[in-house]
Amino acid sequence: MIGIKKINSKYEITIKESNDEEFIFKSNIVINCAGFDSDKIAEMAGIDIDKNDYNIHYCKGQYLRIKPKRF
């Protein structure tokens, strides 16, 4: 996706296809599942990320797997 604009109650979304042509379509809703870039997508959609505390805070974590007890 290279652009998103909120126009009235719809969103105009622009994507770049594999042949480098742009494709534009409109949608009533947008599901933002952009991971680490989700704050940038939200900002493109017109959401004030500072006002809505939508900034991404990166942190390093450690993950463990716990095996269930066997009877």
Secondary structure, DSSP 8 states (H G I E B T S, - for coil): --EEEEETTEEEEEEE-TTS-EEEEEES------GGGHHHHHHHTT--TTTTT------------------
